Amino acid sequence: MAGTRLPALARLNLDPKTSRGGRGGDLDGVLPAEIQWKSHNYNHLMEQPTVFYVVCVILAISGTSSYDLYLAWAYVGLRIIHSFWQAMVNTIPIRLTLFAIGSMILLIMAVRALFATL
């Protein structure tokens, strides 16, 4: 992210050393969208995947089946593809499809984790 953002800031004559702190979203109108895609993707990696981590721990403690492992790896694979897509291409229909499939997998895993704890 810094590898693309810092050169873009330099091209705009914005010195990160003298600029006041702010949120990444503050740069949405300043930097090109292609540069901001990587920042947005980084933020997304701190949202839904945290639920995935908790679900995986619950499934691991309660006894994981091979089906749960396949679901978990499918989710990880889709998140990786989604991340690359968002950071590089970022067309919404494909990104939404990847996100929706991953969300459905996570929902199935969460329901299985819930039933495993009952």
MIROZA-581038 format. One record per residue (C-alpha): x, y, z. Coordinates in steps of 0.5 Angstrom, whole numbers. Each point is the difference from the previous one (the first is absolute). Example, Ala and Ser with C-alpha at 12.3 -4.5 7.8 and 13.67 -1.06 7.14 Angstrom:
<recs>
25 / -9 / 16
2 / 7 / -2
</recs>
This chain:
<recs>
0 / 0 / 0
6 / 5 / 2
3 / -2 / -7
-5 / 3 / -4
-3 / 5 / 5
6 / 4 / 2
3 / 1 / -8
-8 / 3 / -1
1 / 4 / 6
7 / 3 / -3
-3 / 1 / -7
-5 / 4 / 3
5 / 4 / 4
-3 / -2 / 7
6 / -2 / 5
-3 / -5 / 5
5 / 2 / 5
-3 / 7 / 0
-7 / -2 / -1
-5 / 0 / 6
-2 / -7 / 2
-7 / -2 / -3
-4 / -6 / -2
2 / -4 / -6
-7 / 2 / -3
2 / 7 / 0
4 / -1 / -6
-6 / -3 / -4
-1 / 7 / -4
8 / 1 / 0
3 / -6 / -3
-2 / -4 / -6
-5 / -5 / 1
5 / -6 / -2
4 / 2 / 6
-5 / 0 / 5
-3 / -7 / -2
6 / -3 / 4
-1 / 4 / 6
-8 / -2 / 0
2 / -7 / -1
5 / 0 / 6
-6 / 3 / 4
-5 / -5 / -2
5 / -6 / 2
-1 / 3 / 7
-7 / -1 / 0
-4 / -7 / -2
7 / -4 / 0
0 / 1 / 8
-7 / -4 / 0
3 / -5 / -4
6 / -1 / 5
-5 / -1 / 6
-4 / -5 / -4
6 / -4 / -1
2 / 0 / 7
-6 / -2 / 2
0 / -6 / -5
7 / -2 / 2
-2 / 0 / 7
-7 / -4 / -1
3 / -5 / -5
1 / 2 / -7
-2 / -4 / -6
3 / -1 / -7
-6 / 4 / -3
1 / 6 / 5
8 / 0 / -2
-3 / 0 / -8
-4 / 6 / 2
5 / 4 / 4
5 / -1 / -6
-5 / 2 / -5
-1 / 6 / 4
7 / 2 / 0
1 / -1 / -7
-6 / 4 / -2
3 / 6 / 5
6 / -1 / -4
-3 / 1 / -6
-4 / 5 / 2
5 / 4 / 3
4 / 0 / -7
-6 / 2 / -4
-1 / 6 / 5
7 / 2 / 0
1 / -1 / -7
-6 / 0 / -5
-6 / 2 / 5
-6 / -1 / -5
-6 / 0 / 5
-4 / -6 / -3
6 / -5 / 1
2 / 3 / 6
-7 / -1 / 3
-1 / -7 / -2
7 / -2 / 3
-3 / 3 / 6
-7 / -3 / 0
3 / -7 / -1
5 / 1 / 6
-5 / 3 / 4
-5 / -6 / -1
6 / -5 / 2
2 / 4 / 6
-8 / 0 / 2
0 / -8 / -1
6 / 0 / 4
-3 / 4 / 6
-6 / -4 / 0
4 / -6 / 0
4 / 3 / 6
-6 / 2 / 4
-3 / -7 / -1
7 / -3 / 2
-1 / 4 / 7
-7 / -2 / 2
</recs>
